[in-house]
Amino acid sequence: MKITVPDLAASDLAARCQQLLTAEPGPAGRNKIAALLSELLTDPSNVNALIPANTGERDLLYRDPELGFCIFAHRYHGAKESLPHDHGPSWAIYAQARGETEMTDYEWATPDSEEIPGKVKPTRTYRLQPGDAHVYNEGDLHAPVRTGPTSLIRIEGTDMSKIKRRRYETI
């Protein structure tokens, strides 16, 4: 079987993330991964290897069998907007590779419940540009807006597609 460059790049990134999270499993290790992603994504060859032209909106590159973290490649061909959300009991690192994402952070105004969406209000808005990586720890509320084509790497503490998510409304 032929091993492609994207496989090799994702494997190397996965091994480095596993080393960092094993040494420092909390926010300090996540911040080191964000710094690593910032460095890697300033090199176009790394970007092309990790997020080739055939990448979809959410492609799993790696799932760690021991620590549970997942590395995803995302490629959006046009505008895309998400509602305010957190990552439940997990964390995420968004690392911009191409294009630009406008991110808004939120704080709680009214807590949520199983039946009623929580109310949140914006606290700051900033732009993620190629090479920028941002850590969202457990409970951090945010919402991305992409007005054109973008690509990013996202690392989640666990595969969020398997976690029930709560709803939030902006006030």
C-alpha positions in Angstrom: 0.0 0.0 0.0 1.3 3.5 -0.9 1.6 5.9 2.0 0.8 9.5 1.0 2.4 12.7 2.3 -0.8 13.7 4.1 -0.7 10.4 6.1 2.9 11.0 7.1 2.2 14.6 8.1 -0.9 13.7 10.1 1.1 10.8 11.8 3.9 13.2 12.8 1.5 15.7 14.1 -0.4 13.0 16.1 2.8 11.7 17.6 3.9 15.2 18.7 0.4 16.0 20.1 0.4 12.7 22.1 3.9 13.5 23.5 2.8 17.0 24.6 -0.5 15.8 26.1 1.1 12.9 27.9 3.7 15.3 29.5 1.1 18.0 30.3 -2.5 16.8 29.9 -4.2 20.1 30.9 -4.3 23.6 29.5 -0.5 23.9 29.4 -0.2 21.0 27.1 -3.0 22.3 24.9 -1.2 25.7 24.7 2.0 23.9 23.5 0.0 22.1 20.8 -1.5 25.5 19.7 2.1 26.9 19.5 3.1 23.8 17.4 0.2 24.2 15.1 1.0 27.9 14.6 4.5 27.0 13.6 3.5 24.2 11.3 0.7 26.1 9.5 3.0 28.9 8.5 4.6 26.5 6.0 2.5 26.1 2.9 3.9 22.5 2.3 2.6 21.5 5.8 -0.8 23.1 5.0 -1.0 21.3 1.7 0.0 18.0 3.3 -2.5 18.2 6.1 -5.4 19.8 4.2 -5.1 18.7 0.5 -7.6 19.9 -2.1 -9.9 16.9 -1.7 -10.5 17.6 2.1 -14.1 17.8 3.1 -15.8 19.9 5.8 -14.8 17.5 8.6 -12.2 14.8 7.8 -10.8 12.7 10.7 -7.0 12.6 10.4 -6.3 10.7 13.6 -8.0 9.4 16.8 -5.7 8.6 19.7 -6.5 5.2 21.2 -5.1 6.1 24.6 -5.8 9.8 25.2 -8.9 10.0 23.1 -8.1 13.3 21.3 -9.0 13.6 17.6 -7.3 15.6 14.8 -9.6 16.9 12.1 -9.0 18.7 8.8 -11.7 21.2 7.7 -12.0 22.8 4.3 -14.9 25.1 3.6 -15.5 26.2 0.0 -17.8 29.2 0.8 -19.3 31.0 3.7 -20.2 29.1 6.9 -21.5 30.3 10.2 -22.0 28.5 13.5 -24.2 29.3 16.4 -22.5 29.9 19.8 -21.3 26.6 21.3 -18.9 25.0 23.7 -17.4 21.6 23.5 -19.2 20.1 26.4 -16.9 18.2 28.7 -14.1 18.5 26.2 -11.8 21.1 24.7 -10.8 22.1 21.2 -8.0 23.9 19.4 -8.8 25.8 16.2 -5.8 26.4 14.0 -6.3 28.5 10.9 -4.5 27.3 7.7 -6.1 29.2 4.9 -8.5 32.1 4.7 -9.9 33.9 7.7 -12.3 33.0 10.5 -14.1 35.7 12.6 -14.5 34.2 16.1 -16.7 35.6 18.8 -16.4 34.6 22.4 -19.4 34.6 24.7 -20.2 34.5 28.4 -23.3 33.1 30.1 -26.2 35.3 30.7 -28.7 32.6 31.7 -27.7 28.9 32.2 -29.2 26.2 30.0 -31.0 23.0 30.9 -32.0 19.9 29.0 -35.3 21.7 27.9 -34.3 25.3 27.7 -31.4 26.8 25.7 -28.9 28.9 27.6 -28.7 32.6 26.9 -25.2 34.0 26.1 -23.8 37.4 25.3 -20.8 38.3 23.2 -17.6 39.4 25.0 -15.1 39.9 22.2 -14.7 39.3 18.5 -11.3 38.6 16.8 -9.9 37.2 13.6 -8.0 33.9 13.1 -5.7 34.2 10.2 -3.3 31.6 8.7 -0.9 30.4 11.4 -3.2 31.5 14.3 -4.2 28.8 16.8 -6.6 29.3 19.7 -7.4 27.0 22.6 -11.0 26.7 23.8 -11.0 24.9 27.2 -13.9 23.1 28.7 -16.9 25.4 28.9 -15.5 28.2 26.7 -18.3 29.5 24.5 -17.5 30.7 20.9 -19.0 31.0 17.4 -17.0 31.1 14.1 -18.1 33.0 11.0 -16.3 32.3 7.7 -17.2 34.6 4.8 -15.2 32.8 2.1 -13.1 29.7 1.5 -11.2 28.6 4.6 -9.2 25.6 5.8 -8.2 24.7 9.4 -7.0 22.0 11.6 -9.1 21.3 14.7 -8.0 19.1 17.6 -10.8 18.0 20.0 -10.2 16.4 23.3 -12.7 13.7 22.3 -14.7 13.2 19.1 -17.5 15.8 19.6 -19.7 14.0 17.0 -20.4 11.4 19.7 -21.3 14.0 22.4 -24.8 15.4 23.0 -24.5 19.2 22.6 -26.6 21.8 24.3 -28.2 24.8 22.5 -27.4 28.5 23.2 -29.1 31.7 22.1 -27.5 35.1 21.9 -29.1 38.0 23.7 
